[in-house]
Amino acid sequence: MTIERFQIQVSDEILNDLQYRINHIRWPDQLENADWERGTELNYLKSLVSYWRDHYDWRAQEAKLNRFSQFRCKIDGIDVHFVHERGKGPDPLPLILTHGWPDSSLRYQKIIPLLTDPASHGGNPEDSFDVIVPSLPGFGFSSRPKHPRVNNFRVAEMWAKLMTEKLGYSKFAAAGGDMGSGVTRYLAANHPERLYGIHLTDIGIIRDLIASSDQGTLSEEEWQYKNKASAWMAQEGGYMSIQSTRPQTLAYGLSDSPVGLAGWITEKFRSWSDCNGDLAQKFSEDELLTHIMVYWVTNTIGSTAHMYYDNAHSLPPIGYIEVPTGLALFPADILLPPKEWAMRNLNVTRWTSMPRGGHFTALEEPELFADDIRAFFRPFRTKSW
């Protein structure tokens, strides 16, 4: 039952080793007039790495992250790192937020103060939350699993234990995106009595629609989704194929090369965000590099890829979700779900089409995201206003 306080403290040895590596890079060639269509563009990455080498300050970023109240506890043999910030309203609602890949618990750092202390950001103090943001097993400052089958289903069971047995909440709210969407849906499917509701920014790749061969059973919107998803998988899904089949092979290169790691992650931030091809529109260099650094200093790119394998090979069916569900869909996100499918498979009580934003929702549009979270969960509070 022990919960220990945690502070991020990366050793000088790790930082000095990183500095050596980014001082001794062997760059690949790039075809003339090539842009991003073949992967991360060379000149962009050289510029980012130059900033990393000469200007980026991990210690400053580390201090910012350590302003949050952080803890670790052991659940099912895994040390789980989590942020736990108490709400500053009269009756905060406990809310667990689950991230995905290739981000980390940093996905939610901008919205934590918006949700815990809405009054300080132009909101109603009665909308406050106790916010819990765990790092998935094998991600960031959670420990790396030693055994297979740590998938979305198992993580949902761990989160149920975290919220009830470890933190003492008898009932709570949950939200997530990317892998976090899957974890949150399994929480709702397996522990509906524990949840007020769930809030999602996506529902992942709907593989049963992609696999369907009978057009007569699908609506026009679902058929369009099937075609779009099939094309996306062919053009953009290479990372998923290798992480779902040969994560160990990938891990050698990305664990050994910070530039390889940066190229792997940065390309996804560009492709999946609402940045119109210009990362600087949505993310500062410090933001991108801090995400990359969390993977580098913890040496977790391999363990995060293994979760793709376990999700592809060992997930059980999920079934209909009876827990009230809010969907906030951002227009530049990956493969927006057909509304008919969502209504058949989830108890959707709120559907929000956002005016802007992409896959990294809470990073890109924190105010929009926080406002929708507050609005969706407001009816579930013990007080009404």
N, C-alpha and C positions, 0 to 999 in steps of 0.2 A: 504493500500500500504506500510505500515511501515515495513522496514527490520531492525532488531536489531542485533548488534554484539553479539556474543555468545562465552563464554569460559566455558570449562568443569570444574566444581568446586563441587566435591563430598564432602559431609559433613563428618566431623570426626565421627559423630554419626553413619552413615551408615558403615563406615570402622571399627569402634569399634565393632559394632554388628556382622559384618562378622567375625572378628577375634574371637569373642566369639563362634560363631557357628562352625568354623573349629577347635576350641579347644575342642569341645564337640560332637564328631561324634559317632554315633552308626553304625558300619559297618555291612553289611550283610555277610553271608557265601558265599563261592564259592566252587563248586564241585572240587574234586581232579583232577589234570591234565587238568583242564579247561583252555582254552585260551580265545580268543575273539569271538568264534562262538556263545556264548550265550549272548553276550553284553560286555560292558566295563570291561576289566580284572582288578581284584581286586588289585593286587600288583602294576600294573601301576598307577591306580588311587590313591592308597595310597602314592606313590612316588610323584605324581603331587601335591597332597594336602599338603604333607609335605613341598614341595618347596613353595607352596602358603602361608603356615602358617609362615615359617621361613625366606624366602629370597625374595619373590616377593615384589616389591615396586610400589604400584599404583601411588603414587605421581610422581615418575619418568616417568611412562608411560603417566600419565595425562599431564605432561609438554610437552612430545613429541607430543601428539595429539594437544595440544594448539598452536603448531608452525604453524599449518594451519589456514588460515583465515576462521572463522566459523560465521554463522549467523542463525537467526530464523525469520520466518515470518508466518503469519496466512493465510492458504489457505483452503477454504471450512470448516472453523471452526476448523481446525487442525493446531497446531504449528509445522511447518516443519523445522527441523534442516538441514543445508547443509554447506558443504565446498565450497568455491568459490575462487579458486586461478587463478590469471590472468597470461596469457601467456607472455613470454619474447621475442617473435619473432616479426617480423614486421607486421604481420596480423593474429593474433591468431584466430583459428576457435573455436567457442563455442561448448563444448561437455558435455553432461550430462551422467553420469555413474550411473547405478542402480544396487544395490546389491541384494542378496537373503537371504536365511535362510540355516544354522544357523550362518551366519556371519552377517556383518553389513557394514556400510560405511567404516569400517577399511579394507574391502576387497581390496580397491583401494589405500591405503595409500602409498604403495611402488611405484606406477606408476605415482602418481601426479607430482613429480618433473621431471620424464622422459618425460611427455607430456607437461608440462608448460615450461620447460627450456631444450629442447633437445640439445642445443649447449653445455651445461655443462656436457652432458653425451654422447659425441661423435656423436651427430646428427646434423641435419640441423636446424638452428633457424627458417626457414620458415615452419617447421613442427609443430610449437608450437600451443597449445590449451589453451583457457580459460576453466578450468576444474571445473565442478559443480558436487558435489557428495552429493545428499540428502540422509537422512535416511528415509526409508519407514515409513509411519504412524504406530505408535505402536512399532517401532524399535528404539533402542538407545535413542538419545536425541530429537527425535520428540515426540509429545504428543500422548497419547493413545486414539484411537477413542472411543467415547461414544455410537456410534450407529453401527449396522451391515451394511454389504454390502460394506465395504471398501476393494475392490478387485483390481486386476491388472488393470482392465478397469478404475475404478475411479481414481486410482493413476496416470495413464497415463494422465487423464484430469487435475489433479493437477499439474503434471510436465509441461504440456503445459502452464498453467497459470504462474508457477514459471519462466519459461524461457522467456515468452513473456511479460506478464503484470508486473511481479515483477522485472525481471532483464533486460528487454528491448531488448532482442535479437529477431529480426524478423525471423531469420532462424538459425537452429542449427543442430548439429550432436548428435546422441544418441547411447549408447552401454549398454549392460547388460548381466547378466547371472543368472541362476536359476529364481527366481521370477522376477528379473530384465530383463530377456529375454522376459517374458510375457508382462511386463509393456512397454518395448521398442517396441514390435510388435504392441500393441494397439496404442501407440503413432503414429507409422507409418501408421496404418490402418485408424485412425481417423483424423490425421493432416498431410497428406502427403505434403501439400504445405509448411509446416514449417520445413521440414527435408531435409538435404542434402542426408543423407543415415543413415542406422543403421548397427551396428556391434554386432554380437551375438557370444557367446561361447557355446550355446546350444539352443535347441528349446523345452525344457521340455519333458514331457512324452506325446507321441502322442497317445491319447486315442482312436481315430477313427481307427487306425491300430490295436490296441490291441483288440478292439471290433469286428473287421471284421471277419466273419466266412466263407467267400468265397475266397478260396486260388487262384482261377482263376483270381481275380481282382487285386492281389498283385504280385509284382515282387519277385524274389527270395530273394533279399536283404530286401525287406519289410516284407516278411514272416519270415525271420530269426529274424528281429527286433521284430515282434509280439511275437515270441516264447521266445526270450531273455527277452523282457520287462515283459511278463507274469510271467516268473520265477523270475525276479528281484522283482516284486511287491509282490510275495508270500514270498520270503526269506528276503527282505530288506525293504519292504514298510510298516511295522507295525507302525513306527513313523507317517507316512503320514495318515494312517487309523485313528489313534486316534486324531491327530491334525485336521483332516478334519471332524470328527464326534463329539468328546467330548473334545474340547480344554479346557473348563472350569474345567473339572475334573482333567486333567493333570496339570493345572496351580497351584492347591493348593500345590502339593508336590514340584514342581520345583521352585515355588516362595518362599518356606519356607526353602528349603535345598540347600545350595551352593554346597554340594557334589553331590546331585541328579542332579542339573543343570549341573555341570561339567561332570558327567557321560553321560548325555543325549547328550551334545554337542560334547564332545571329541570323542565319538564313530563315529560320522559322519565325523569328520575331518580325522580320520584314514581310514574309509571305502571309502571315496570319493576322497581322494588325491592320488597322484602318489608316495606313500611313502613305498611301498613294505612291509606294515605291521609295519613299524618303524616310528612313528610320528616324531622322532628327525631328520629324513632325510630331512624333509620339514619345520618343525615348531619348533621354540624354545619354551621352557616352558613359557617364558614371552609373546610370541605371542599368544599361546593358552589361557593363563590365562587372557590376556587383552581382548580377544574376549568374554570370559566367564564373565569377570567383567562388560563389557558394558551391558550385559543382567542383571547382578545382581544389580548393583548400580542404574539402572533405573527401575528395577522390571518389565521388559517387556517380559519375556518368555511367559506369558499368552496371551498378546496382539499379539505377533508374531504368536502364534499358531492359534489364531482366524482368521488370514488372510488366513490360509489354509482352514478353514471352509468356509469363504466367497468366496474364489476362487472355491471351490468344488460345491457351491450351487447357485451362482448368476452371473457367468461370461456369457456374451453374446458371440455368435459366432464371430470369428475374420476375416474370409475371406482371400482373396488373398492379399499379401503385394506387392504393386507396387513400393514402395521406394527401391532404390538400397540397396542391403543387402550383407554384408560380414559375412562369417561364419569362425571362427577359432576354430577348434575342437582339443581338447587335448585328447590323447589316453586313459588315465585312468579316464576320466569323465564318468558320469552316462549315459548309453544308447545313444551312438552316433547315430544321425538320419540317416536314409537311404537317399542317395543323390537324388534318384528319387522323393521321397516325398518332400524334400526341394525345388527342382527345380519346382515342380508343385504348390507349395504354397507360395513361396517367389521369389522375383526378385533377385536371387543370381548372383552377379557380381564378387565375390571373394570367393574362397573356399580354406582354408588352413588347411592341416593336419599337426598338430604340432608334433615334434619328442618326446616330453615328456610333462608331466603335467597332472593334474586332474581337479576336479570340481572347486577348489579355484584358478582359473587361474592366476589372477593378483597377488595373494599372493605367489603362487608356482613358477611361471615363469614370473616375471615382465618384463624382457627384451624382451622375445618372444612376450608377449602380447602387449607391447607398440610398438614394431616394426610393428606388424600387423595392429594395429590401425592407425599408421602414414601412412603406405602404402595404406590402404583402403581409407582413407579420402583425400589423396593427390590430386586426380583428381578433387575434389569438391571445391578446393580453388580458389580464384579469380585470383591468380597468377599461372603461370606454370613455371617449371624449370626442 
